[in-house]
Amino acid sequence: MAKKKLNVGLIGYGFMGRTHSNAYCKVGHFFDVPYEPVLRVVCGLEEKVAKAFAEQWGYESYTTDWHKVIEDDKVDVVDICVPNNVHAEIAIAAAKAGKAIVCEKPLALNGVQGKKMVDAIEKAGVANLVSFNYRRVPAVTLAKMLIDEGRLGRIFHYRANFLQDWTISTKVPQGGMGTWRLDVKAAGSGVTGDLLAHCIDTAMWQNGPIGSVCAMTETFVKERMHVETGKVEAVGIDDACTFFCRFDNGSLGNFESTRYARGHKALYTFEINGEHASIAWDLHDLHRLSYFDHRDESIVRGWRSVHVTDSDMPYMGNWWVPGLQIGYEHTFVHQAADFLVNLAKGKPTSPTFREALATQYVCDAVLASAKEKKWKKVKKA
Ligand SMILES: NC(=O)c1ccc[n+]([C@@H]2O[C@H](COP(=O)([O-])OP(=O)(O)OC[C@H]3O[C@@H](n4cnc5c(N)ncnc54)[C@H](O)[C@@H]3O)[C@@H](O)[C@H]2O)c1
């Protein structure tokens, strides 16, 4: 039977525009989803690039004005893959137009703006999802399952890192495609909103809410050329951030992110220590979950490296045969699959805008703590 078509309007043809387009193209081939995504229109700043992107990925049309995507009656889902400072305006307009919305992370520039977005989508009652994709790495989902089953017992420690090294050169500019991340007006913050937001989302999903934080940040390169103005301008983002926190369940958290860790490209790691067992995961070896269980017989007790490929592992029954791996782009396919299945059932897909607002509030508290040099309570979303 022919599936109902779901017309997608994609805004932003950059890095994330590609991952999301790829997911819409693949999802129906690997997952039993109730809709057939149709690539209706793509939008980006440069007409030539938008046209080429539409041709390459099979979008029916292209535009340089995102309002046209919202005004298109045929568009069912607006997918927001633009820099952080444009999320709110588009999401609020899309909600008013009754569109389902997928929005890239972080939700907004800050919690105040994020709250306006949550109010708009909840008032409109539209389906919504924020793209914290690392939750949908099968090994990360497995970690969540093991915690929920109580295998770790009481959790004492949660530590996470997200390390990169691409902004060490003073010649890297701020502003423009990709490097908008270094411009505080476009990004809202530096590593806190860009990288730690991922760690915070995963951590709160696995280990519950964070109640209070104590942080320090640093901006190592104080001035950079701005691509749009052509002038050397002050850098307003945090280049590095380290924070401690207390989770509401009594466990302690320790988070670090930097773009100055020479040798690391995208090293996202977490380790969780519980009363009975510990779990560790590493994005550079994303298909393995390290697990230690103190209840094992002592003569064979030790860290196991679970290769998460068997068909009973999260999402893996939809891919190849046991032993064969998948990778980064598949997290977006999983996200699209969950979103489409839940959309048909009228159920929310996590993380919703409200859940992403909780992450935004942690980021706000982290930045405020670093500025004021004191512990800060996290606002509840
Ligand atoms: N989930 C993840 O792991 C992940 C990874 C990278 C980026 N992101 C998020 O995705 C978003 C986009 O990041 P990116 O790396 O794809 O950026 P990018 O620089 O590669 O692409 C940005 C795109 O936005 C378009 N754009 C900018 N302003 C616009 C406007 N006013 N109207 C229409 N189009 C506009 C540009 O033309 C470009 O196509 C950001 O919010 C970022 O934080 C998430």
PDBQT file of the ligand as one rigid body, heavy atoms in Angstrom, charges set to zero:
ROOT
HETATM    1  N1  LIG A 401      23.454  17.529  15.868  1.00  0.00    +0.000 N 
HETATM    2  C1  LIG A 401      24.727  17.768  15.643  1.00  0.00    +0.000 C 
HETATM    3  O1  LIG A 401      25.598  16.991  15.958  1.00  0.00    +0.000 OA
HETATM    4  C2  LIG A 401      25.134  19.057  14.981  1.00  0.00    +0.000 A 
HETATM    5  C3  LIG A 401      26.346  19.143  14.294  1.00  0.00    +0.000 A 
HETATM    6  C4  LIG A 401      26.656  20.339  13.625  1.00  0.00    +0.000 A 
HETATM    7  C5  LIG A 401      25.776  21.412  13.707  1.00  0.00    +0.000 A 
HETATM    8  N2  LIG A 401      24.622  21.306  14.415  1.00  0.00    +0.000 N 
HETATM    9  C6  LIG A 401      23.673  22.435  14.489  1.00  0.00    +0.000 C 
HETATM   10  O2  LIG A 401      23.055  22.565  13.207  1.00  0.00    +0.000 OA
HETATM   11  C7  LIG A 401      22.821  23.940  12.897  1.00  0.00    +0.000 C 
HETATM   12  C8  LIG A 401      23.485  24.264  11.559  1.00  0.00    +0.000 C 
HETATM   13  O3  LIG A 401      24.864  23.981  11.656  1.00  0.00    +0.000 OA
HETATM   14  P1  LIG A 401      25.735  23.557  10.365  1.00  0.00    +0.000 P 
HETATM   15  O4  LIG A 401      26.992  22.976  10.881  1.00  0.00    +0.000 OA
HETATM   16  O5  LIG A 401      24.896  22.752   9.443  1.00  0.00    +0.000 OA
HETATM   17  O6  LIG A 401      26.009  24.994   9.746  1.00  0.00    +0.000 OA
HETATM   18  P2  LIG A 401      26.568  25.352   8.274  1.00  0.00    +0.000 P 
HETATM   19  O7  LIG A 401      27.324  26.608   8.415  1.00  0.00    +0.000 OA
HETATM   20  O8  LIG A 401      27.227  24.163   7.661  1.00  0.00    +0.000 OA
HETATM   21  O9  LIG A 401      25.219  25.619   7.455  1.00  0.00    +0.000 OA
HETATM   22  C9  LIG A 401      24.353  26.655   7.814  1.00  0.00    +0.000 C 
HETATM   23  C10 LIG A 401      23.304  26.816   6.747  1.00  0.00    +0.000 C 
HETATM   24  O10 LIG A 401      22.353  27.791   7.179  1.00  0.00    +0.000 OA
HETATM   25  C11 LIG A 401      22.017  28.619   6.068  1.00  0.00    +0.000 C 
HETATM   26  N3  LIG A 401      21.514  29.892   6.605  1.00  0.00    +0.000 N 
HETATM   27  C12 LIG A 401      22.139  30.735   7.471  1.00  0.00    +0.000 A 
HETATM   28  N4  LIG A 401      21.339  31.782   7.749  1.00  0.00    +0.000 NA
HETATM   29  C13 LIG A 401      20.202  31.598   7.048  1.00  0.00    +0.000 A 
HETATM   30  C14 LIG A 401      18.998  32.331   6.893  1.00  0.00    +0.000 A 
HETATM   31  N5  LIG A 401      18.792  33.483   7.537  1.00  0.00    +0.000 N 
HETATM   32  N6  LIG A 401      18.032  31.840   6.068  1.00  0.00    +0.000 NA
HETATM   33  C15 LIG A 401      18.220  30.686   5.419  1.00  0.00    +0.000 A 
HETATM   34  N7  LIG A 401      19.330  29.923   5.524  1.00  0.00    +0.000 NA
HETATM   35  C16 LIG A 401      20.307  30.383   6.333  1.00  0.00    +0.000 A 
HETATM   36  C17 LIG A 401      23.305  28.720   5.275  1.00  0.00    +0.000 C 
HETATM   37  O11 LIG A 401      23.044  29.086   3.933  1.00  0.00    +0.000 OA
HETATM   38  C18 LIG A 401      23.824  27.296   5.391  1.00  0.00    +0.000 C 
HETATM   39  O12 LIG A 401      23.193  26.503   4.425  1.00  0.00    +0.000 OA
HETATM   40  C19 LIG A 401      23.353  24.722  14.088  1.00  0.00    +0.000 C 
HETATM   41  O13 LIG A 401      22.308  25.027  14.965  1.00  0.00    +0.000 OA
HETATM   42  C20 LIG A 401      24.337  23.774  14.748  1.00  0.00    +0.000 C 
HETATM   43  O14 LIG A 401      24.498  23.988  16.135  1.00  0.00    +0.000 OA
HETATM   44  C21 LIG A 401      24.302  20.146  15.037  1.00  0.00    +0.000 A 
ENDROOT
TORSDOF 0
